[in-house]
């Protein structure tokens, strides 16, 4: 039997992307193995948000090759988008594939009680210290139709909680011609029978609108929790960081 193992580094969006890749392998007859068991194929979904993440990504590449020197090794993820040339010099890698090669949809979320639902990717903020725009591209929103279709599929699989994820979650809809926001996504998801909880992953302070606050206060399904990244309280530092 063909076997595969996945290693994922980084954020919730990367975890979602791995699930999308996983489903394509399973559809083609692969069996996923857990740690300790050598596989025929290893897929490493890398991260590059910090120097440490780069090192950890390379570490997983070497770990996989030690576990099974005869395995096929596939590398994807953000480090591929930033530094595929350096990766190509590492012995043992069989394929370096852009994450844009893989379809963007899932029907399950293996090993979890709550499912991540990616509604957006990329970022337009261009903070001076950040690689995200370089490796993820400009902000792109998924259609509301695709989001609801995927959410219904996940709820039918038994997931009662969905975590809305994105690289810059609060920018959802800003790339569409028609006016649509993350609140519209939440309101559409609230109508799904069997979905009990909706949770937001990280969101920028500038994107926490009055409309979103009102939705949090009145919703029976949206969890009353915000994870807001705040790097500095100093205007001079914020300006140098190109933070809004």
N, C-alpha and C positions, 0 to 999 in steps of 0.2 A: 504494500500500500504506500502511496505517496504521502509523505508527512511534511509538515511545515511548523515553524515556530516564529512568533512575533516578539520583537522588543520595541517598546515605544518610549521615547523620551519627550519631556516637555509638557505642553498645556493640554487642556480638555479638547481643543480643536484637533490636536495631533491624535488624541485617543479616538476621537470620532473618525478621523481619516484612516486609522489602523483598522477599525471595525469595517469600514467600507472595503478596504483591501482584503481583509479576512474573508468576507462573504464571497468575493470573487474566487478565492482559492478553494473554499469549501464547495462552491458550485461546480468546480472542476475536479472534484473527487479527492481533494487533499484532506488528511486528518490532522488536526492541530494537536501538538504535543505540549506538555508542561515542562517546567524546568527540570534538568537532570537527565532528560532523555534526548539523545541526539536526533536531529531531524534531517531530512533530505534537503530541505530548503529553509533558509532563514531570511526573514524580512525585517530590516531595522529601519524604523521610522525616526529619523534624527531630529535634533533640535540645535539651534545655533544662537539662542538669545544671549548667551554669555560664553566666555572662554571656557568655563567649566563644562557647559553643555557640549561644546565642541569636543572636549577631551573625553567626556563620558560616552559620546556617540562613537568615537573611535575605539574606546574600550570595549563596547558591546560588539563591534565588528571583530575584534581580536578574540573575544570570548567565544563567539559563535564558531570561528574557524578552529579554535582549540578543541571545542566540544566535538566537532565532526569535520576534520580536515578535507573530507571528500564532498562536503555539502556544497550546494549552490547558494551564493550569498547575494541578496538583492538589497540595495541601499536606496532609500527615498527620504523625503522630508526636507526640512528647511536648510540643513547643512548642504544638501545636494544643490539647492538653488543658489547658495552663496559660494560654494567652494568645491565644485565637482572636479576641477583640475587636480587639486591636492588629493582628493579621495581616490582618483583614478590611479594614483601612484602607490596605493596600498595593495600589497599582494593578497590575492585570494578573493577579491571582489569580482563577481561575475556580471553584475548589471547595476548601473546607476541610473535610476529612473525618476524623472520629475513627477511630483505628486499630481500635477495636472493631467497626467496620463490616466489616472484612476477615476472612475465615475464617482459622483458626489451624492451618494444615497446609501441608506442602511435600512435593514428590516428587523434587526435585533441588536442587543448589546450584551455580548457574552460576559458572564461572570459578575454582573452588576444588578443591583436592585432598582436603580434609577438609570434612565437612559439619557445620554447627551444628544441634543438635537441642534445641529449646526444650522444657523439661519443666515450667517454672514461670514465673509472672509476678507482679508486684506485691511489696509489702513491708509488714510490720507493725512495723518497728523505730522509725519516727518519730524519727529522729535530728534534732536541733534545727536543723541547717544544711541539711537535704536536702529536695529537692522530689519525690523519687521517689514517695513514697506519694500525693502530691497528683495526679501525672500518670499513674501506673501502677495506682493503687488498692491494695486489700488483697491479701495473698498468695493466689494461686490455683494449684493444682497440676493438671497434665493427668493423665488417667487412665493407668494403666500399660498398659492395652490399646491406647490411641491411640499411646502412645510406641513400643511394640514394633512396631505396624503400620507406623508411619512409618519406624522404623529399618530394618525389613526392606526397605521400598521403596528407601531410600537405598543400602543395601548391594547390592541388585540392580542399581542404576544404576552400581555400580563403586566406591563410596566404602568404603574399608577402615578409615577412622578417623572416629569421631563425637565431637564436642565437646559435652558436655552444658552447656546454658546456661540461665540464669534471672536475674531481677533480684535474687533472694535465694535462690540455688541450694540452700543447706543447709536451707531451710525446707520443702523438698519433702515433701508428705504430711501436714503438720501441720494442714491444713484438712480432712482426710478423717476420717470416723468410725472407720474401721478403721486399725490401726497399720501404717504403711508409711513407709519412709524412702528416701533416695537410694541407700542400699546395696541395697535391694530392686530398684531400677531397674537398677543396675549388674549385679547377679546375673542378672536377666532378659536383659539385653543380651549378657552373656557367652555365652549359649546360641545366639546367632545365628551360623550358619555363614557364613564369609566376612568377618566383622567381626574385624579384627585388633587394633585399638586403640580404647580409650575414654579420653577426656580430660575433666577437669573444668575449667570456667572458674572465675572468681573465687568464693571461698567464705569466709564469715565465720569467724573463729577460734573463736567459740562453737559453731559447727556442725560442727567437726572432732571427731567423737566417737571413742571407742575402737573402736567397731564399724567406722567408716570407715577408721581407721588400720590395723586388722587386715585389712580388705579390700584396701587398697593394698599391704600387705606380701605377701599371698598370691596376688593375682590375676595371671593370665598375660596379661591384656588391658588392665587399667587402668594408665595411665601414672603413674609415681611422681613426680608433680609437683603441688604445691598453690600457687595464687596467693591469698595471704591479705592483704587490706587492713588495715593497722595505721596509724592516724592519729596516735596519741600514746601515750607511756608514762607520762603524768602523770594521776593519778586525778582531780585537780581539773578539768583540761581535759576529760577523758573524761566527767565528770559534766555539765559545761556543754554538751558535745556530745550528751548523752543517749545515749552509746554504752554498750553492755553490756560 
